[in-house]
Amino acid sequence: MSLRQLLCGLACVCALFASNSSDAAIIYRETFGTATTGGQGASQGYDWGLHTGTTAANLSADTSTNQSVNRSANSSKPGTADAIGQVNAGPVIGATPAAYGAGIPFATPAVGNVLFWTPEYPSASGTAGIDPSTLSALTFSWYQGNGNTDGSWRVAIHQGGQWYVSQTQFSNTASVSSAGNFAQGGDDGNGGSSHGSELKSLAYSNSASSWFQLNFDGTFTLGATPGTGTGGAGTVLSLGATPGSNLSGVIDAFGLFSDVPGAAGNRRFDTFTIDAVPEPATMLLAAIGGCALVVAGGRRKS
C-alpha cells in the first residue's frame, strides 16, 4: 500500500467518524468579564446593545444602577476557578482569568421591557451569521439569577431580517436576593448558603409556534475596534404576534428580552453561550474534501 493510499484511507475513516459525531461546539460565548470591580459598566463595552421601555430607549452607554453591567467582585457564574473564556465575543475588560469573577448584565423592574443584544457574531466569526439549516442542533444557554421568581427572560434572535423572541419564558425556581449570591451553588442554583443563579437553555426550532415577533427598531453599530460600538434609540420595543410562517434565513444578532414590567426584583444573567452541531452531511463533505486533497497531493508528487 502506498503512502497516498494510506493517507486517503485515514482521511476517509475520519470522514466516517465525522458523519457520526454529535458533539456540540461552542460557537459563541460572552462572559461579560471585567477585572475592574465596583460600580457599573456599560453594555456597549462588551459590544452589546441595551434598549429598554416600550419605545426602545438606547441605554447601551448607561452605567447607572437601573440597568447596565454589575461589576461586584466575585459575582459571576462561572467564577474564576472555571476554565472558561470568550468565543467570537467582545473584549474582556482587564486581565484573565481574574476578569471572570465579575460582570453581570441586569435591569431593574422600573425600566419595563428590556433587550440586551449583540450583532457582533458575523464580524467576529467571519461569516454572514448562524445558518440553522446547516446545523442539526442549535442551543442557547445562560446563567440566570433574577431577584424574584415572577421575572423572566426570553431568547431573542434576528433572523431573516426580523426580530423574534421565544414563546418560552425562563424564570428562576427561587429568587436570587442579590448579585453577591449569583455565583452560589451549582448550575441548578442550589448548594450554597443562599440560592444562586440557574443554568437555562433553549433548543432552537424554526417552528413559528415557538416564537413571537418582536417589534423593535433600535440599533447598535460595532466600532472599528472591539468595545467601541454605539447604540441608537428606536421607537418601539414590544412583544408581537406569532409569525405567520416558520423562521428561515441567517441569524445575525441575538440576546435576551424581558417583558415583565410588573415583576419585582432585578433581572440578571451571565455567560451567554450558543452551542451548535453541524449536520452530518456537512461534516462528511468536509472530511471527504480533505481526502480529495490528500489524493490530489499524492498525484502531484508521483
N, C-alpha and C positions, 0 to 999 in steps of 0.2 A: 504494500500500500504506500502510495506517495504521500509526501508531507501535505500536498494540496488536498488530497482526498481525506486525509486525517482531519485537517482543519475544517474542511467543509462538513464532515460528519459531526464534529464537535459543535459547529455553529447550528446545525440542524437539530441536534439534541437540545441546545439552548432554546431553539425555537419551540420545541415541544414543551419544555418546561414553562416557557413564557406564555404559551397558549393556555396552560392550565393554572397559571398563577392567579390568586385572588387577593394578594397583599395590597393594601391601600398605601398610597404615598401621600405625604403632606405636600400640597401644592401651594398653600398659603397659611401663614401664621403670624399674627400680630400680638405681641406680649404687652404693648404699651409700657415698655421698660424704661425706668429712669433711676439714675443713681442720685438725682437731686431731690431729696426728700423735703417735706414741709410745704404747705400751701398747695396751690393747684397749678396744673399745666394745661395749655391749650391743645385741643384735639388736633389742630392743623399741624402741630409739631411732629405728629406721627403720620401725616398725610391722610388724616381722616377728617371729613366734614362733620359738622354738628348743626342741625336745624331743629327748631322747636316751635310749639304752638300750632294753631290751625292755619297760620299764614306763613309758615316756613321761615321764621326769623333766623338769620345767619348768626350763629354763636361759635363758629369754628375757632375764633381767636379768643374766646372768653376764658378767663381764669378765675371766675367767681366761685362762690360756694353754692350756687344754684345748679350749675351744670358745667362740667369740664372733666379733667383727669385728676383724680385724687392722688397725691404723692406721699401719703402717710407711709412711714417706714415699715417694712416687713408686712405689708398688707396684701401683696399679690398672691395669685394662685395660678400655676405652681410657684413655689418660693425659690430661694437661691440654691437650695440643695438639689433641685431638679435640673437635669441636663436638658435644657430647652433653649431654643433660640428662634430668631426670625426666619421666615421663609417667604421670599418675594414680598416683603413688607417694608414699611418705612423705617426710619432710624430708631435706634435705641439711644436714649439720652444719657450719656455717661458711660463709665466702664462696665463691662460684663465680666462675670455673671452678677456682680453686685446690683446691677440695674434691675434685675428681675425681682428684687424684693419689694418693689413699689410700682404704683401706676394702675389705677382702676378708673375707667370711664364711669360717670354717674350723672344722674339728673334727679332733681327734687320733684315732688308732686306738683309744685306750683307752676312748673313750665308746661304742664299738659302733655300733648303729643311730643315725642322726641324721636329723632332719627340720627343715629351715629352711622356713618357710611364712608366708603372709600372707592375711588376709581383707579387705584394705583396698580392693580394686578396686571393689566395689559402691558404697561410700560416696564414693570419690574420683571415680567416673565418673557417679554419679547414676543408676545402673541396678541391676537385680537381680543383675547379673553378666554373664558372657560366654555367649551362647547360640550354640553351634556350628551349630545348624540354620539360622541366618540368615547363615552365612559359607561361602564356597566354599573358603577355606583359613585355617588357624589354625596358627601356628608358634611354638614355644617355643625360645628360644636363650639362651646364656650363655657366658661365658669360664670355662674350667676349667683349673686348674693343680695337680693333685694331686701329692703328694710322690713317689708311686710309680705304676707302671702297673697294679698289682693293685687299686687303689682305683677306685671308680666312683660316678656319680650316676644317679638315675632321676628323670624328671619326675613330680611329684606333683600331683594335682588333686582337688578336692572337687566332685563333680558329682552333681546329683540327690539330695543328702543322703548320699552315700557317698564315702569316700576311695578313690582308685586311684593306682597308680604304674605307669609304663611298663615293659613287659617288656624293652624295650631298655635296656641299661646302657651308660653312656658313660664310657670310660676314656681316659686320655692315651696317645698313641703313644710318648711319652717322659716321664720324670719331670721335675717342676719342683722342684729341690732346695730352694728357699727362697722365701718371699714376695717377697724382693728381686728374684727372677728372673721374677716373674709377668708383668710387662709387657714382657719381652724379645721381640724378633722380631715377625713378622706374625701374622695371625689363625690360622695353622697352627702357631704356636709356634716356628717356625724363623727363622733370620736374625739372631739376636742372639748375643752371646758365650756365653750359656747358653740352654738350651731354656726357652721361656716358655709361657704359657697358650695353650690352643687354643680356637677358637670351635666350640661344639657346638650342634646344633639337632635338634628333633623336630617333625615334621609331625603334627598331631593327626589321629587316626582314632577313630571311635566303636566300632570293631570290638572285641568282647570279647577276641579273641585278641591284641590289642595291649597289654592291661593285666592287672595283678594287683590284687585288692582289697588295701587297706592297713588293717590292724587298728590303729586309732588313736583314742583318746578324750581326748587333751589339748585344752586350749582356749587361745584368745588373743582378748582383748577390746580393741577400739580405745578410746582415750581421747577425751575431749572435744576435745582439740587434738592435732595430729599429733605422733607420737613419744612419746606418753604411754600407749600400750597396755600391758597386762599379761597374762601367761600363767598358766595353771593346769595343775597336774600331772594326768596321766592314770593309767591302769593298764596300758596295753598299747601297744606300737609294734612291729609285726612284719609281715612280708610274708604276704599271704593267698593264696587260690586265684584262678584265672582266673574272671572273672564269668560267671554263667550266661546272661546276655543282653547285648546291645550297650548301650553307655552312652547315656544320654539326660538331658535337663534342662539346667539352667544351671550353669556353673562359677562358684562364688562364693569359692573360695580355691585357692591353688596354691603351688608351691615346688619344692624338690629333696629327695630322700630317698636315703640311702645305707645299705646293709645288708651291708657287707663287714668284719665285725669282725676277720677275720684279716689284713686288708691292712696294709701298712706305710706310714708317712708320712702327713702331714696331707692332708685332703681340702679343697680350696678352690674357690671360684667367685666370679664378679663380674658385674655388669651383666646382670641377669636381665631378659629382654625378651620380649614377646609381640607378634607381628605378625598382622594379620587382613586378609582380603579379603572384603568384603560380597558376597553372592550377586548376580549381575547383575540379577535381578528386583527385588531390594530397592533397588538403586541406580536402576533405571529408574523404579520407582514414586515414589521421592523426587524425581527430576528432573521427571517428569510432574506431580507435585504442585506443583512450582514453576511449571510452565507454566500450570496451572489458576489459581494465584494471580495470575499476570500477566493472564490473561484476565479474571478477576473484577475486578481492579483497574481494568482498562481500561473495563469496563462501568459501574463506579460513576462514572467520570469522564465518560462520554459522555452 
